[in-house]
Amino acid sequence: MQHVDILLINIGQLLTMESLGPRAGKEMQKLPMIEDGLVAISKGKIAYIGTSDSRNDFKADIIIDCEGKLVTPGLVDPHTHVVFGGSREHEMTLKQQGIPYLDILKQGGGILSTVTKTRDVSKEDLYKKARFHLDRMLSHGVTTIEAKSGYGLDRQTELKQLKVAKQLNETHSIDLVSTFLGAHAIPKEYKEEPEAFLQEMLAILGQIKTEELAEFVDIFTETGVFTVEQSRKYLAEAKALGFDLKIHADEIDPLGGTELACELCAVTADHLVGASDEGIKRLAESGTIAVLLPGTTFYLGKDTFARARKMIDEGVIVALATDFNPGSCPTENLQLIMSFAALKLKMTPEEIWNAVTINAAHAINRGDVAGQLVIGRQADLVIWDVPNYQYLPYHYGVNHANTVIKRGEIVSKRSNHPDSIVVSKK
């Protein structure tokens, strides 16, 4: 009889999501699943995966009766802006008046408003605020995220954001993967000199590399921000310094950011609401992952969403993310994004689960540690208050996460609730 730390029994559906790589196109319909499953955890790692008839082969310190509930890998959110100062609730009225997002930015609002607040706040307060948001993400079943800078637009504040993210990665249960997004907007002091501003951001990369503050570099390629050519030069220099690339591409206007991402072999192209047919074709050919953010489109009151159905049908690797930020998508709830993906992107439940686990993990270079349940890997998993995998995107707007396990430890558990699972100790 094998002794383990935690034994999960009576799992209704166990989604292992096991895969040798990200799933593209029709492969996203595949959903590795075990009925009446069992998972054994030892020393923070998965020791065994099988069915409940193996129950008597194990002795455990903690036994969790999942009572027929769904169990999956911890969710992965591959696009967030979790470290920032202040909030922007006052812009809700402007959005209701129909003022476009880019016009709010021109007026000194939007990103620039958050830049001012992030510059002014102390590192300690920035840490506390980001930790609050991470706690909420964790309670919703997210165990790994990407965290972007981009609300400093100067050396001191960008480094402050990245150092806070690094500190959170060392102290919080959630794993954070950092992205340098210094080229998020053009600050007022460089309004007429965008190329000079990009040079200032490039000058920070040496310190970022030396101090291991980020592994990705991103840029906002959009009307009124940075052109395709400016983005190409900027990202090419970042790539030469050893950074992997991401692009905020074709979020509002179809400028060709999607094609640029493929040209530069970026790991991901994000947003893609305005991606062209040619851009989608190149995504399928290049293997660059499309990270779609339907929550942002919804919050901005847009009628046109990213063409996920065409992307998947043409063989693109698709991931989903919240884009959590104070202006265009103030929600930490990736479960809600899963519902938007079903309702607005017309993705199937199988495609959605692939998009928030295995594909999302590969979108931040964590496909070898996150997004799937495999013997010997880090034990990051969620027990859900749902009877099957189709139910979660169907029943929207609430938190279905019952218990979250990170590195083999219970880090979030719904208590004093009629659906709380039974945890028995030796």
C-alpha positions, 0 to 999 in steps of 0.5 A, a space after each residue: 500500500 502506497 502512502 501519499 499526502 492527499 487522495 482525491 476519490 469519487 471524482 465524477 469527471 477528471 479532465 487530465 488535459 494531457 497533451 504533448 503540446 498545445 492543441 490547434 484547430 480540430 484537435 481542440 475538440 479532444 478532451 482527455 477525461 477519466 470517469 469515476 477518477 482518483 488522484 493521489 498527491 505526494 510531496 506537492 506532485 501528482 503521484 498517481 492518476 486512475 479510477 476509484 477502483 484503485 482506492 485500496 492501494 493507497 493510504 493518505 494523510 488527507 482524503 477528499 471525497 469529491 462526491 461526483 464533482 468535476 476535477 480539472 487542472 488549475 486554470 491558466 490566465 495568459 494575459 493580465 495587467 494585475 499590478 497597477 495603481 488606482 481604478 477607473 470607475 469614473 470612465 464608465 459614464 464616458 463609455 455609456 456616452 459612447 465615447 470610444 476607448 481611443 478617444 478617452 486615451 487621447 483626452 489623457 484618460 484610459 491607460 494614461 490615467 492609470 499611469 499617473 496613479 501607478 507612478 504615485 503609489 508606493 511599492 508596498 501599496 502596489 504589492 498589497 493591491 495586486 495581492 488582493 486581486 491575485 487572492 480573488 483569481 485563486 478563489 476562482 480556480 486560477 493557479 498560474 497567470 501572466 502579469 504585464 507591466 505597462 502602467 509606468 511608461 518610465 524606467 522607475 515605475 516599469 521596474 517597480 511593477 516588474 519587481 512587485 510581480 517578481 515578489 508576488 511570484 515568490 510569495 503568493 500561491 499563484 505562479 506569475 510569469 512576467 511580461 515587460 509592456 513598457 510600450 503600452 502607450 505614448 506618455 504625455 512627455 513623448 507625445 510627439 516623439 514615439 520613437 524616442 520613447 521606444 528607445 527609452 523603453 529598450 534601454 531598460 531591457 538590459 537591467 530587466 534581463 540581468 535581474 530576471 524581471 521578465 521573460 516576454 516583451 510586448 507592445 500595443 500595436 494600434 491606431 494612435 499608439 504604435 505602428 506596425 513598423 515601430 513595433 517591428 523594430 522594437 520587438 526585433 531588438 527585444 528578441 535579439 536580447 533573448 526575450 520572447 515576444 507578445 503583441 497586442 495586435 489588431 484589437 480595434 483596427 486591423 493594422 496588420 499586428 497579427 501578421 507581424 506577430 507571425 513574422 517575428 515568431 511571437 509566442 502569442 498575438 493577443 486580442 485579434 478582434 480586427 485580425 484579417 483573413 490573411 492574419 488568421 491564415 498565418 497564425 495557423 501556419 506559424 503556430 503563434 498562439 491566438 490569445 482571445 479576450 472576449 471580456 474586453 470586447 464585452 466591457 467596451 460595448 463592442 458588437 464584433 468579437 474576435 473570429 474564434 470560430 474561423 480561427 479554430 476551423 482554420 487550425 489556429 491554436 486558441 487560448 483565452 484570458 481575462 485581460 484583467 485591467 482597470 480600464 477595459 476589463 476589470 474582472 478577475 473571473 476567468 470562469 466568466 470569460 469561459 461563458 463569453 467564449 461560449 456565447 460570443 465566440 461560439 466555442 464548444 465546451 471542449 475547445 474552451 477547456 483546452 483554451 484555459 488549460 493546456 493552450 493557455 499554459 503554452 501561451 506563457 511558456 509553461 506548458 511543461 508545468 501547468 495546464 494538465 494533470 500528469 504523474 510527476 508534475 506539480 499538483 495544481 488542480 481544482 474541484 468544481 461545484 459542477 456535475 460535468 465539464 459542460 456545466 461551467 460555461 453554461 451557468 455564468 456569473 458565479 464562482 463554481 470553484 469549490 477547492 483549489 490545490 496548488 503544489 499539493 496544498 489546499 490553498 482555497 476552499 469554500 467553507 460553510 457551504 452546503 456543497 463543501 466537499 468532505 475532507 478527512 484527515 488520518 
